């Protein structure tokens, strides 16, 4: 499956150049799991061959990320909060958690928009979350683009330096992705346990 995805990504970039880099990075940032760890290193490899401009490829990657992030943000902004308010309790997100989320993003929203762009897995979905909690749009755009541009530069540089061996780093990316996902599972598990434990006294009291 991954080999097929890699062939799809590299084939399109080789054929359509910057446009493919832009579109593929936009799709990744719009919650579609197309790994930027494949897109940008291959673009850097083509830059090493003189088929793409290194800075142009990095800019296309950053701009694509911003475009996809805005789409994801818009979906979260329009549909996410009403859904959370109406059905959040099914996912252990009640009024208390909504207030806590509002506080978190009102205090750290701009910095979250930046630093999350530098993390695998998290960067794919953070814009949807930012939209749900309605992070201010202007700083979201600015910091999302800067973080995405840095990420694109770093990955493209890896491909530029590694040359035709750029795929050798793919297993490393997977291990890092797995670590991020594992940490997420642990955090969700702790959250569910804490939420369940907090609800027990209220449940016992109501039964009494």
C-alpha positions in Angstrom: 0.0 0.0 0.0 2.7 2.4 1.0 4.8 1.5 -2.1 1.7 2.3 -4.3 1.3 5.6 -2.5 4.9 6.5 -3.0 4.7 5.6 -6.7 1.6 7.8 -7.0 3.2 10.8 -5.2 6.6 10.6 -7.0 5.0 10.0 -10.4 2.8 13.1 -10.1 5.6 15.3 -8.8 7.9 14.2 -11.6 5.2 15.0 -14.2 3.5 18.1 -12.8 6.3 19.6 -10.7 5.4 22.5 -8.3 1.7 22.1 -9.0 1.8 18.5 -7.7 3.8 19.5 -4.7 1.3 22.2 -3.9 -1.8 20.0 -4.4 -0.4 17.0 -2.5 0.7 19.1 0.5 -2.7 20.7 0.4 -4.4 17.3 0.5 -2.2 16.3 3.5 -3.2 19.4 5.4 -6.9 18.8 4.6 -6.9 15.7 6.7 -6.0 13.2 3.9 -3.1 11.0 5.0 -0.6 11.6 2.1 2.7 11.8 4.0 4.7 15.0 3.5 7.7 12.8 4.4 7.4 11.4 0.9 6.3 14.5 -1.0 9.0 17.0 0.1 12.1 14.8 0.2 11.3 13.6 -3.4 10.9 17.3 -4.4 14.3 17.9 -2.8 15.8 15.0 -4.8 14.4 16.5 -8.0 16.0 19.8 -7.0 19.3 18.1 -6.6 18.9 16.8 -10.2 18.1 20.4 -11.4 14.5 19.4 -12.3 13.0 21.7 -9.7 14.2 24.8 -7.9 14.8 24.0 -4.2 13.3 27.2 -2.8 10.4 27.0 -5.3 9.6 23.5 -4.1 9.7 24.5 -0.5 7.5 27.5 -1.1 5.0 25.3 -3.1 4.9 22.9 -0.1 4.3 25.7 2.4 1.6 27.3 0.3 -0.1 24.0 -0.3 -0.1 23.3 3.4 -1.7 26.7 4.0 -4.4 26.1 1.4 -5.3 22.7 2.8 -5.2 24.0 6.4 -7.6 26.8 5.5 -10.1 24.2 4.0 -9.8 22.0 7.1 -10.1 25.1 9.4 -13.2 26.2 7.6 -14.9 22.8 8.0 -14.1 22.7 11.7 -15.3 26.4 12.1 -18.6 25.8 10.4 -19.6 22.3 11.4 -17.3 21.2 14.2 -18.4 23.3 17.2 -22.1 22.8 16.7 -21.4 19.0 16.4 -19.3 19.1 19.6 -22.0 21.0 21.5 -24.8 18.7 20.3 -23.0 15.3 20.4 -19.8 15.9 22.4 -20.9 13.9 25.4 -20.9 10.7 23.3 -17.1 11.3 22.9 -16.6 12.4 26.6 -16.6 16.1 25.6 -19.0 17.9 27.8 -19.6 21.6 28.5 -16.6 21.6 31.0 -14.3 20.3 28.3 -15.5 22.8 25.8 -14.8 25.6 28.2 -11.3 24.1 28.9 -10.7 23.9 25.2 -11.7 27.6 24.7 -9.3 28.6 27.4 -6.5 26.5 26.0 -6.8 27.9 22.5 -7.5 31.4 23.6 -4.2 31.4 25.5 -2.0 29.2 23.3 -3.9 29.1 20.0 -1.4 31.0 17.9 1.6 29.1 19.2 -0.2 25.7 18.8 -0.8 26.6 15.1 2.9 27.1 14.6 4.5 24.2 16.6 1.9 21.6 15.5 3.0 22.1 11.9 6.4 20.7 12.8 5.0 17.4 14.2 4.1 14.4 12.0 0.5 13.1 12.3 -0.5 16.0 14.5 0.1 18.5 11.7 -2.5 16.7 9.5 -5.4 17.3 11.8 -4.6 20.4 13.9 -6.3 22.8 11.5 -9.6 21.0 11.9 -9.2 21.3 15.7 -8.2 25.0 15.4 -11.4 25.6 13.4 -13.6 23.8 15.9 -12.2 26.0 18.7 -12.2 29.1 16.4 -8.6 30.2 16.7 -8.3 33.8 15.3 -7.9 33.5 11.6 -5.1 36.1 10.9 -2.5 34.6 13.3 -3.6 31.1 12.3 -2.8 31.9 8.6 0.5 33.6 9.4 1.9 31.0 11.8 0.5 28.0 9.8 2.3 29.2 6.7 5.6 29.9 8.6 5.5 26.5 10.3 4.6 24.7 7.1 7.3 26.5 5.2 10.0 25.5 7.7 8.7 21.9 7.6 8.8 21.9 3.8 12.3 23.3 3.7 13.6 20.8 6.2 12.2 17.8 4.3 13.2 19.1 0.9 16.7 19.7 2.2 16.8 16.0 3.4 16.0 15.0 -0.2 18.5 17.4 -1.6 21.3 16.0 0.6 20.3 12.3 0.4 19.9 12.4 -3.4 18.6 9.1 -4.8 18.9 7.6 -1.3 16.1 9.8 0.0 13.8 6.8 0.6 16.3 5.3 3.1 14.8 7.6 5.8 11.3 6.4 5.2 11.4 3.7 8.0 12.6 6.4 10.4 9.6 8.6 9.6 7.3 5.6 10.3 8.9 5.0 13.7 8.4 8.6 14.5 4.8 8.5 13.3 4.2 5.4 15.4 5.7 7.1 18.5 3.4 10.1 18.0 0.3 7.9 17.5 1.3 5.8 20.6 1.6 9.0 22.7 -1.8 10.1 21.4 -3.4 6.8 22.4 -1.9 7.0 25.9 -3.1 10.6 26.3 -6.6 9.6 25.2 -6.6 6.6 27.5 -5.6 8.8 30.5 -8.3 11.3 29.5 -11.0 8.6 29.3 -10.0 7.1 32.6 -9.9 10.5 34.3 -13.3 11.4 32.9 -14.8 8.1 34.0 -13.3 8.3 37.5 -14.6 11.9 37.9 -18.1 10.8 36.9 -18.3 8.0 39.4 -19.2 10.0 42.6 -21.9 11.8 40.6 -23.3 8.5 39.4 -23.2 7.0 42.9 -24.8 10.1 44.4 -27.7 10.0 41.9 -28.3 6.3 42.5 -28.4 7.0 46.3 
